Amino acid sequence: MQILNVGAATGASTEMLQGFGKVSSLEYDQPCVDFCRDVLKLDVIQGSITSLPYADACFDLVCAFDVVEHVEDDQKAVDELLRVCKPGGIVYVTVPAFMSLWSDHDVVNLHYRRYRKARLLALFSQGNLRRTTYFNTLLFPPIWLARRLGGWLKPRDTSPKPDNEWMQHPITNFLFGFIFSMERPLLRLLNMPFGVSLAVIWRKEDKKILKVANER
């Protein structure tokens, strides 16, 4: 497959996607681009999701993992993902979910919003929904509680800090990683009704196939 990874960050998602096809990667942040090129030796270009430097309909799979929430004009961002996707191809998007989880983590990471399912699906057109599900569900209760307590107890004179600042210890990182991985078998069977994050898998409309179907 011809795959586009929009928002490659520090390269982990690109390395994962390489197991499924030929990956083209784009990242907005220049230091991340430099890291991917210099350290990981990945071919990553600098660019914006709202103006993708690719021709129409040139990728079988277009991915944007936790990118759309960083863009003020999220409709333009999704339109660009659909534009570069081939007819019949897949657009795969993940975003943070539920404004009730909004915290300093979102502020530090320059998020414009968190999403509910209906808000994200309203951005899509030109095709059919393949799947949508919340995920990171098992950790939703403690994360919700931690963010609410953090907001209530935080001194007013302290600057915003991301969640992962206190998750750097190997034991903590392993524990949360283990809990997160427990969802994999569940996600093969069902869609989660809530979670810290939200995923949408969308198939772009193939007009040739649609025309044949209508004629029949």
C-alpha positions as CSV (number, residue, x, y, z in Angstrom):
1,M,0.0,0.0,0.0
2,Q,0.9,3.6,-0.5
3,I,0.5,5.1,3.0
4,L,0.7,8.7,4.2
5,N,1.4,9.4,7.9
6,V,0.5,13.0,8.7
7,G,2.0,14.1,12.0
8,A,4.9,11.7,12.3
9,A,6.1,13.3,15.5
10,T,9.3,11.5,16.6
11,G,8.8,8.6,14.2
12,A,7.2,5.7,16.2
13,S,4.0,5.7,14.1
14,T,6.0,5.8,10.8
15,E,8.1,2.8,12.0
16,M,4.8,0.9,12.9
17,L,3.2,1.7,9.5
18,Q,6.2,0.5,7.5
19,G,5.0,-3.0,8.2
20,F,2.0,-2.4,6.0
21,G,3.4,-0.7,3.0
22,K,5.5,2.2,1.6
23,V,5.1,5.1,4.0
24,S,5.4,8.8,3.2
25,S,5.6,10.9,6.4
26,L,4.9,14.6,7.1
27,E,5.4,16.5,10.3
28,Y,4.8,20.2,11.1
29,D,7.4,20.6,13.9
30,Q,10.8,21.1,12.4
31,P,12.8,19.7,15.5
32,C,10.8,16.5,15.1
33,V,11.5,16.4,11.4
34,D,15.2,16.8,12.2
35,F,15.1,14.0,14.8
36,C,13.4,11.6,12.4
37,R,15.9,12.3,9.7
38,D,19.1,12.5,11.7
39,V,18.6,9.9,14.4
40,L,16.1,7.4,12.9
41,K,17.1,7.9,9.3
42,L,13.4,8.3,8.3
43,D,12.4,10.2,5.2
44,V,10.1,12.8,6.8
45,I,9.2,16.2,5.2
46,Q,8.0,19.3,6.9
47,G,4.5,20.5,6.1
48,S,1.0,21.2,7.4
49,I,-2.1,19.0,7.4
50,T,-4.1,21.9,6.1
51,S,-2.0,22.1,2.9
52,L,-0.7,18.7,2.1
53,P,2.1,18.8,-0.6
54,Y,0.7,15.8,-2.5
55,A,-1.5,15.3,-5.5
56,D,-5.1,14.3,-5.3
57,A,-6.0,10.6,-4.8
58,C,-2.4,9.2,-4.4
59,F,-2.6,7.2,-1.2
60,D,-4.4,3.9,-0.2
61,L,-4.2,4.7,3.5
62,V,-4.0,8.2,5.1
63,C,-3.3,8.3,8.8
64,A,-3.4,11.2,11.2
65,F,-2.9,10.0,14.8
66,D,-3.7,12.8,17.3
67,V,-3.2,15.6,14.8
68,V,-6.6,17.1,14.0
69,E,-7.1,18.5,17.5
70,H,-4.0,20.7,17.0
71,V,-5.6,22.5,14.0
72,E,-8.0,25.4,14.4
73,D,-9.7,24.7,11.1
74,D,-10.3,21.0,11.6
75,Q,-12.7,20.8,8.7
76,K,-9.9,21.9,6.3
77,A,-7.6,19.3,7.8
78,V,-10.0,16.4,7.3
79,D,-10.8,17.7,3.7
80,E,-7.1,17.5,2.9
81,L,-6.8,13.9,4.3
82,L,-9.8,12.9,2.1
83,R,-8.3,14.8,-1.0
84,V,-5.1,12.8,-1.1
85,C,-6.8,9.5,-0.4
86,K,-7.6,7.3,-3.4
87,P,-11.2,6.5,-4.1
88,G,-12.0,3.3,-2.1
89,G,-9.0,4.1,0.2
90,I,-9.0,4.5,4.0
91,V,-8.6,7.6,6.2
92,Y,-7.7,6.6,9.8
93,V,-7.9,9.4,12.4
94,T,-7.5,9.4,16.2
95,V,-8.2,12.4,18.5
96,P,-8.4,13.0,22.2
97,A,-12.0,12.6,23.5
98,F,-14.4,14.5,25.8
99,M,-13.9,18.1,26.8
100,S,-14.6,17.0,30.4
101,L,-11.0,15.6,30.3
102,W,-9.6,19.0,29.2
103,S,-6.5,19.9,31.3
104,D,-3.1,21.5,31.3
105,H,-2.0,18.5,29.2
106,D,-4.2,19.9,26.4
107,V,-2.9,23.4,26.9
108,V,0.7,22.5,26.9
109,N,0.2,20.4,23.7
110,L,-1.6,23.2,21.9
111,H,-4.9,21.5,21.5
112,Y,-7.9,23.4,20.3
113,R,-10.5,20.9,21.4
114,R,-11.3,17.4,22.5
115,Y,-14.0,15.4,20.6
116,R,-17.1,13.5,20.9
117,K,-18.0,11.0,18.2
118,A,-20.7,13.2,16.5
119,R,-18.4,16.2,16.3
120,L,-15.6,14.2,14.6
121,L,-17.9,12.4,12.2
122,A,-19.5,15.7,11.1
123,L,-16.1,16.6,9.5
124,F,-16.2,13.6,7.1
125,S,-17.9,13.3,3.7
126,Q,-17.3,11.6,0.4
127,G,-17.6,8.1,1.6
128,N,-18.7,5.7,4.3
129,L,-17.9,5.1,7.9
130,R,-16.1,1.8,8.4
131,R,-15.7,2.0,12.1
132,T,-15.6,4.4,15.0
133,T,-14.8,3.6,18.6
134,Y,-13.5,5.3,21.7
135,F,-10.4,3.6,23.2
136,N,-8.1,3.9,26.3
137,T,-11.3,3.1,28.1
138,L,-9.9,1.2,31.1
139,L,-7.9,4.2,32.1
140,F,-10.7,6.7,31.6
141,P,-11.9,6.8,35.3
142,P,-8.4,7.4,36.9
143,I,-7.5,9.9,34.2
144,W,-10.8,11.8,34.6
145,L,-10.3,11.9,38.4
146,A,-6.7,12.9,38.2
147,R,-7.5,15.8,35.8
148,R,-10.4,17.0,37.9
149,L,-8.4,16.9,41.1
150,G,-5.4,18.5,39.3
151,G,-7.6,21.4,38.2
152,W,-9.1,21.9,41.6
153,L,-5.9,21.6,43.6
154,K,-3.5,23.3,41.3
155,P,-2.0,26.5,42.7
156,R,-2.9,29.5,40.5
157,D,0.7,30.6,40.1
158,T,2.0,27.4,38.6
159,S,2.5,27.0,34.8
160,P,0.7,24.2,32.9
161,K,2.4,20.9,32.7
162,P,1.7,17.8,30.6
163,D,0.4,14.5,32.1
164,N,3.4,12.5,31.0
165,E,5.7,14.5,33.1
166,W,4.8,12.4,36.1
167,M,4.7,9.1,34.1
168,Q,8.4,8.9,33.2
169,H,9.3,6.3,35.9
170,P,9.7,2.9,34.3
171,I,7.3,1.2,36.7
172,T,4.6,3.7,36.1
173,N,5.1,3.6,32.4
174,F,5.0,-0.2,32.4
175,L,1.8,-0.3,34.5
176,F,-0.1,2.1,32.3
177,G,1.2,0.4,29.2
178,F,0.0,-2.9,30.5
179,I,-3.5,-1.6,31.3
180,F,-3.7,0.1,27.9
181,S,-2.7,-3.1,26.1
182,M,-5.5,-5.1,27.8
183,E,-8.0,-3.4,25.5
184,R,-6.6,-4.9,22.3
185,P,-8.7,-8.1,22.5
186,L,-11.8,-6.1,23.5
187,L,-11.4,-3.8,20.6
188,R,-11.4,-6.8,18.2
189,L,-14.9,-7.6,19.4
190,L,-16.7,-4.4,20.2
191,N,-16.7,-0.6,20.0
192,M,-16.1,1.1,23.3
193,P,-18.8,3.6,24.5
194,F,-16.3,6.0,26.0
195,G,-12.6,6.5,26.4
196,V,-9.8,9.0,26.6
197,S,-9.4,8.8,22.9
198,L,-11.5,8.4,19.8
199,A,-10.7,6.6,16.5
200,V,-12.5,6.9,13.1
201,I,-11.8,4.7,10.1
202,W,-13.4,6.1,7.0
203,R,-13.5,4.7,3.4
204,K,-13.5,7.4,0.7
205,E,-16.2,7.1,-1.8
206,D,-15.2,5.3,-5.1
207,K,-17.4,7.2,-7.6
208,K,-16.8,4.6,-10.4
209,I,-18.1,1.8,-8.2
210,L,-21.0,3.9,-7.0
211,K,-21.9,4.7,-10.6
212,V,-22.0,1.0,-11.5
213,A,-24.1,0.2,-8.4
214,N,-26.6,3.0,-9.3
215,E,-26.9,1.8,-12.9
216,R,-27.7,-1.7,-11.7
